[in-house]
Amino acid sequence: MKHLRLILIMFAVILLSLGIYSTGHAFHSGGVAECEGCHTMHNSFEGAPMFTGYPQFQAGPYLLRGTDQSDACLNCHEGDTLRSYRVSTPESAMPEGTPPVQRTPGGDFGWLKKTYSWVPRSGADTEYSHGERHGHNIVATDHGYVADSTLSVAPGGSYPANKLACSSCHDPHGKYRRNADGSITTSGLPIRASGSYNNSPDPDANFSVGVYRLLAGADYEPKSTPGYAFTNDPPAAVAPSSYNRSEDTTQTRVAYGMGMSEWCANCHTQLLQNNYTSGMAGLTHPAGNNAKLGLEIANNYNAYVKTGDMTGTAESSYNSLVPFEEGVTDHSVASYTTLKAHALSNDGYLQGPDATNSNVMCLSCHRAHASGWDSMVRYNLGYEFMVGADSDNNPGYYGTDAPYPLNNAAGAQGRTQAEHAASYYDRPATKFAAYQRALCNKCHAKD
Amino acid sequence: MKNHGINKRGLYLILFTTFIPSLCAAADVSYLYSLSNFSGTLPFDYVKVSIDEIKNEVYVIEGENIRVFNPSGMEIYNINAYDLGLGTVYDLAVNKDGNLIILSYKSNRYSISVANYRGEPLSTLEIRGLPKDFEDFSPNGMILKDDLLYLYSSGSMRVVVIGLNGDVKDSYDLSKIAEINSDDIGMGQMSIDRDGNILFTAPVIAKAFILSPEKKLRLFGRRGSAPGRFGIPYGIVRDREGNLYVSDKLRSCVLIFDKELKFIKEFGYRGFRPENLIVPEGLSIDERGRLYVTQRRKRGVSVFKIANASN
């Protein structure tokens, strides 16, 4: 009898535990996720291997549950609807003429699958904007992403293109943590939560938080690609809690603090340019913590509204198509408090740069994942005008499907109006001037 | 024993049937074929499947293309919706008259069109009586069941049920009902079973849900890699016997649960044999017990016969 009661109690407890629903939580929470989320242990089920091509009890590479590292990520991070954690649109959800759906600040990898061609004028050769030129060509075999066929190594570095994966930049195990003393370490206090957002907790005496976007830091050298250890830690940056969103009404402002270009230089070493001297040959465009904007550039940025309109003010000049680093000097809680206050998606803080502290970075011009344009830049550099004018001289996006004169082939570049608008995160064309020139002019004001 | 109303043998039977479920119910699954044309298997990648239950024809929605297959899985017709002015097709259903109801987007606006079997638009269905908090509703999926059209947005996890005249009959905010954040968590596939229950998955928290017409919610699933556990559940459908099928993208298999939500078995697994699956996603099942599984890596749509699911 006693045994029976015990069995009954155990049974009830087990059943209850099976039925208990734990509330939703982020999978990574700023650090290493659930192991079985990405790995399989033994490659064995019902006496047979789970992975064809590998013998029983010999699992695939790294015990992963995908053909490769990026596939394991995209199982969750790809989808045909906009969702905070998604960074890729499947190919069939963006047929010809339809843009990718994700709007994260890093950009939708789906642009890598959008190749455009056009004949700019009668009798001219066909021009192309190949998909692989639109972003970082991660290898994700199951999801249709292949290595860059042109660039075999990272521009300005030597990281091999055929090894490029999500885990090349993001540490899938999330070991890098930000501590209360402003240090970034791979061990120490437990990681309490993500530290990427304006509503993330601060690190304290008991807990650390994850670094920005689980990015890898100094000495990161995954076993899959030995010999390319990182030298720089992740940047100081904060994203608003709502960030994968259309910018049709308000902008998504990621508050970049410092270190973005230095971090990119882990692979693109030669493209870090802190000490630029105007007129000197042999340099590249400045990008780095010490590439301060200076008075002239900062004034241009703050005054620039659109082509021909320099009536703006510093308080409202921010444009997420031309972000900049604010120039914080450390990873302290105080610095992040400042960044958190600025990382908004409701246009609550549109202050432009200041001459002394703010600096240009790689992401001032490029998106981290992919964009609608060659060289993964944030706006079209392949034509004189980003935006055209309709027959009433109002600004309008070019497009193969647009009415005359916006169907100008050289301006449309094989893209529909929807694709042009999506590349600018759905801003109405009226945010720009008719015949708007490239946004290089936000800083350089040559238009 | 009498005081407890249960005998020892019965108790052991309960324990046995609970923890060794694969021995309690058998679902005989066999791979039949993949949807093909005369050149071979069509390398679909991330598509939707809709079934005409009257003619047993199968529709594959692939961007702007609607591809029609006969009951043996051979392609018999191809409609380009863009050429017909409909834009990009998001979903499709076939009504009792054999006409197509097409959910499509063009210039960022959705429309619901009724078209003939060639896809030629006959009329447009206007939604009337949307609740105020659904004014920005933007569906990306559609299910026709018993003359009711269930429009859903997997992004916002909202569902609007309309009659075939366009009048709104009901609406659901699944994120509120399931108490999950649509932006952080979201929803995988949604389907409707024979009893009008709404079935859906929440992939990132490894859960599946059953919402009754009375809006009572049941949920099931535990994260893990053992048989019966969820990695990233996505597709979900129910057969005529009440068995549930859940695709798991991460574990690359389809799990079968009985109507009491007891795990029966799973099949597929990553690999390149015909019966293997790579990142299975959407599921559809017809009255003949044929389960259609969409998957990635251009593996196309695999069709399995479920022996106990129909005749």
Interface residues (C-beta under 8 A of the other chain):
Chain A: L4 I7 L8 F11 L15 L18 G19 Y21 T23 G24 H25 A26 F27 E34 E36 G37 C38 T40 M41 F45 E46 M50 F51 T52 G53 R65 T67 D71 A72 N75 C76 G79 D80 T81 L82 R83 S84 Y85 P90 E91 S92 A93 M94 P95 E96 G97 T98 T141 D142 H143 G144 S242 Q417 A418
Chain B: M1 H4 K8 L11 I14 L15 T18 F44 D45 Y46 V47 E62 G63 E64 N65 Y82 T88 Y105 S107 N108 N140 S153 S154 G155 E179 I180 N181 D183 D184 I185 G186 A202 P203 V204 I205 K207 L219 F220 R222 R223 G224 S225 P227 G231 I232 K249 L250 R251 S252 Y269 R270 G271 F272 R273 N276 I278 V279 R296 R297 K298
